[in-house]
Amino acid sequence: MGSNRNKLLLEVRSQPIIAWTLKAAAAASTIQWIGIISQPSDWPDFKKILADLKLTKPVELIIGGSTRQESVYNGLQALPAAAEQVLIHDGARCLVTPDLFNSCAQAIRQCPGLIAAVPVKDTIKVVNENGIIESTPDRQQLWAAQTPQGFNVKLLKQCHAEGIRQGWEVTDDAALFERCGIEVRIVEGEETNLKVTTPQDLAIAEFILSNRNW
C-alpha cells in the first residue's frame, strides 16, 4: 500500500477500512461476537473507531502474533467458551457483505470447515524460477480463496495444536485442515469481496461502497 500506518486505518468514503468490515460483521444476523486480532500499537485507533460505530455486539481486542497462524491461534484462545463455530475474516476485505457472513455461518453448521471462494476466470500458468511456463492447470478446478473461512472450533484448535507440534507453517487455516486430512468445502464468495492491498484497490472499494446503502 505504501502507507506509513496500518492500512486498515486508511479511509474509504470517510471511514477507516476496518470500520466497513466491522459494520458488515455486525449487520450479519448470525454473528454473535467479534474479535479483532491486531498489535496493541493499533488499539487506541481501533478503540476510537469502535466508539464511533457504537456496535451492539460484543467486540474484543486480541493481541496478534508475528504470523497470521499465530494470530489466529491467539484469537481461538480468546473465543467465548460456548463458541462451537468460528468465522475468520481478513479485515482488509472491507467489501464483504452481511449476506456472505450469514451464508458461511449457516454452512459451517453442516461441515467441519469451509472457505468462501470464487471460480477463477483467467487462464492460470504455472511458471518456474526462470520465468518459463511449465503447465496450464484446468481452470474448471481452480477457485480463488477469499475470507471468511469457517471452522468447527474444537477441530480447529486441534489442528493448530498439531501444527505447532509438527512445526507446520501455513498461510491459512484451511491448509491446516488439509494437512490433518479434514475436508474443507467451498462456499461461493462474492466477486466484489476483494482484499484491499494497493492504492488502486482503494479506488475500487470507494466505487463499490458508493453504491451500497450502509
C-alpha positions as CSV (number, residue, x, y, z in Angstrom):
1,M,0.0,0.0,0.0
2,G,3.0,2.3,0.6
3,S,1.4,3.8,3.7
4,N,3.2,4.5,7.0
5,R,0.4,3.2,9.1
6,N,-1.8,0.1,9.3
7,K,-3.7,0.0,6.0
8,L,-6.9,-0.9,8.0
9,L,-6.9,2.7,9.3
10,L,-6.8,4.2,5.8
11,E,-10.1,5.7,4.8
12,V,-12.7,4.8,2.2
13,R,-15.7,7.1,1.9
14,S,-14.6,8.9,5.0
15,Q,-14.4,5.8,7.2
16,P,-11.5,3.5,8.0
17,I,-11.3,0.3,6.1
18,I,-11.8,-1.7,9.3
19,A,-15.0,0.2,10.1
20,W,-16.6,-1.1,6.9
21,T,-15.6,-4.7,7.8
22,L,-16.9,-4.4,11.3
23,K,-20.2,-2.9,10.1
24,A,-20.7,-5.8,7.8
25,A,-20.0,-8.4,10.5
26,A,-22.2,-6.5,13.0
27,A,-25.1,-6.4,10.5
28,A,-24.9,-10.2,9.9
29,S,-27.7,-11.8,12.0
30,T,-25.6,-15.0,12.6
31,I,-22.6,-13.2,14.2
32,Q,-22.8,-13.1,18.0
33,W,-19.3,-12.0,18.9
34,I,-16.4,-10.2,17.2
35,G,-12.7,-10.4,17.9
36,I,-10.2,-8.0,16.4
37,I,-6.7,-9.6,16.3
38,S,-4.1,-6.9,16.0
39,Q,-1.0,-5.4,17.5
40,P,-1.6,-3.3,20.7
41,S,0.0,-0.3,19.0
42,D,-3.2,0.0,16.9
43,W,-5.6,-0.4,19.8
44,P,-6.1,3.3,20.5
45,D,-7.2,3.9,16.9
46,F,-9.4,0.8,17.0
47,K,-11.0,1.8,20.3
48,K,-11.9,5.2,18.8
49,I,-13.4,3.5,15.7
50,L,-15.4,1.2,17.9
51,A,-16.6,4.2,20.0
52,D,-17.8,6.0,16.8
53,L,-19.5,2.9,15.4
54,K,-21.5,2.1,18.6
55,L,-21.9,-1.6,17.6
56,T,-24.5,-3.5,19.6
57,K,-22.5,-6.8,19.5
58,P,-19.5,-7.5,21.9
59,V,-16.1,-6.8,20.4
60,E,-12.8,-7.8,22.0
61,L,-9.3,-6.7,21.1
62,I,-6.9,-9.6,21.0
63,I,-3.1,-9.4,20.8
64,G,-1.8,-10.7,17.4
65,G,1.2,-12.8,16.8
66,S,4.2,-12.5,14.4
67,T,2.4,-14.5,11.7
68,R,-1.2,-15.0,10.6
69,Q,-1.1,-18.5,12.0
70,E,0.0,-17.3,15.4
71,S,-2.6,-14.5,15.4
72,V,-5.5,-17.0,14.6
73,Y,-4.2,-19.2,17.4
74,N,-4.4,-16.3,19.8
75,G,-7.9,-15.5,18.6
76,L,-9.0,-19.0,19.2
77,Q,-7.9,-18.9,22.8
78,A,-10.0,-15.7,23.3
79,L,-13.2,-17.1,21.9
80,P,-16.2,-17.3,24.3
81,A,-16.2,-20.7,26.0
82,A,-19.6,-21.6,24.4
83,A,-18.4,-21.0,20.8
84,E,-18.8,-24.1,18.6
85,Q,-18.2,-22.5,15.2
86,V,-16.0,-19.6,14.2
87,L,-15.6,-17.4,11.1
88,I,-12.1,-16.0,10.4
89,H,-12.1,-12.9,8.2
90,D,-9.4,-10.6,6.8
91,G,-10.0,-7.1,8.0
92,A,-8.8,-5.7,4.6
93,R,-11.7,-7.4,2.9
94,C,-13.9,-4.5,3.7
95,L,-16.4,-5.1,0.9
96,V,-17.7,-8.3,2.3
97,T,-21.5,-8.3,2.8
98,P,-23.6,-9.4,5.8
99,D,-25.1,-12.0,3.4
100,L,-21.8,-13.7,2.8
101,F,-21.1,-13.8,6.6
102,N,-24.6,-15.4,7.0
103,S,-24.1,-17.9,4.2
104,C,-20.8,-19.1,5.7
105,A,-22.2,-19.2,9.3
106,Q,-25.1,-21.3,8.2
107,A,-23.0,-23.7,6.1
108,I,-20.4,-24.3,8.8
109,R,-23.1,-25.9,11.0
110,Q,-23.2,-28.7,8.4
111,C,-19.5,-29.3,7.8
112,P,-16.1,-29.2,9.7
113,G,-14.5,-26.4,7.6
114,L,-15.2,-24.1,4.7
115,I,-13.8,-21.2,2.8
116,A,-15.5,-18.5,0.7
117,A,-14.1,-18.6,-2.8
118,V,-14.9,-17.7,-6.4
119,P,-14.2,-19.6,-9.6
120,V,-11.1,-18.4,-11.4
121,K,-11.9,-16.6,-14.7
122,D,-8.4,-16.1,-16.1
123,T,-6.2,-18.8,-17.5
124,I,-3.6,-19.7,-14.9
125,K,0.0,-20.6,-15.8
126,V,2.5,-22.4,-13.6
127,V,5.9,-20.7,-14.1
128,N,9.3,-21.8,-12.9
129,E,12.0,-19.7,-11.3
130,N,13.3,-18.8,-14.8
131,G,10.1,-17.3,-15.9
132,I,9.2,-20.3,-18.2
133,I,5.7,-21.7,-18.3
134,E,5.6,-25.3,-17.0
135,S,1.9,-26.1,-17.2
136,T,-1.6,-24.8,-17.6
137,P,-4.0,-26.2,-14.9
138,D,-7.6,-26.9,-15.8
139,R,-9.4,-23.7,-14.9
140,Q,-12.6,-25.6,-14.1
141,Q,-10.9,-27.0,-11.0
142,L,-9.5,-23.7,-9.8
143,W,-11.1,-21.4,-7.2
144,A,-9.7,-18.1,-5.8
145,A,-9.8,-18.3,-2.0
146,Q,-11.4,-15.4,0.0
147,T,-12.5,-15.0,3.6
148,P,-14.4,-15.6,5.7
149,Q,-13.2,-19.1,6.4
150,G,-15.3,-21.1,8.8
151,F,-14.4,-23.9,11.1
152,N,-15.6,-26.1,13.9
153,V,-13.8,-24.6,16.9
154,K,-12.8,-27.8,18.6
155,L,-11.3,-29.2,15.4
156,L,-9.5,-26.0,14.5
157,K,-7.9,-25.9,17.9
158,Q,-6.8,-29.5,17.5
159,C,-5.3,-28.6,14.0
160,H,-3.4,-25.6,15.4
161,A,-2.0,-27.8,18.2
162,E,-0.9,-30.3,15.7
163,G,0.6,-27.6,13.5
164,I,2.7,-26.3,16.5
165,R,3.8,-29.9,17.3
166,Q,4.8,-30.6,13.7
167,G,6.3,-27.2,13.0
168,W,4.0,-26.5,10.1
169,E,3.9,-23.0,8.6
170,V,0.7,-22.3,6.6
171,T,-0.9,-19.2,5.1
172,D,-4.5,-20.0,6.1
173,D,-6.4,-22.3,8.4
174,A,-7.9,-24.3,5.5
175,A,-4.3,-25.5,4.8
176,L,-4.1,-26.8,8.4
177,F,-7.3,-28.8,7.9
178,E,-5.9,-30.2,4.7
179,R,-2.7,-31.3,6.3
180,C,-4.7,-33.0,9.1
181,G,-6.9,-34.8,6.5
182,I,-10.1,-32.9,7.3
183,E,-12.3,-31.9,4.4
184,V,-12.9,-28.2,3.7
185,R,-15.8,-27.3,1.4
186,I,-16.3,-24.2,-0.8
187,V,-19.0,-21.6,-0.2
188,E,-19.3,-19.3,-3.2
189,G,-18.0,-15.9,-2.3
190,E,-18.6,-12.6,-3.9
191,E,-16.7,-11.1,-6.9
192,T,-16.7,-7.7,-5.1
193,N,-15.1,-9.2,-1.9
194,L,-11.6,-8.1,-2.8
195,K,-8.7,-7.6,-0.4
196,V,-7.6,-4.0,-0.3
197,T,-3.9,-4.2,-0.9
198,T,-2.9,-1.4,-3.3
199,P,-4.0,2.2,-3.9
200,Q,-5.9,1.0,-6.9
201,D,-7.9,-1.3,-4.7
202,L,-8.8,1.7,-2.5
203,A,-10.3,3.4,-5.6
204,I,-12.3,0.3,-6.5
205,A,-13.6,0.0,-2.9
206,E,-14.6,3.6,-3.0
207,F,-16.7,2.9,-6.1
208,I,-18.3,-0.3,-4.8
209,L,-19.2,1.2,-1.4
210,S,-20.7,4.3,-3.1
211,N,-23.4,2.0,-4.5
212,R,-24.4,0.5,-1.1
213,N,-26.9,1.8,1.4
214,W,-24.8,1.2,4.6
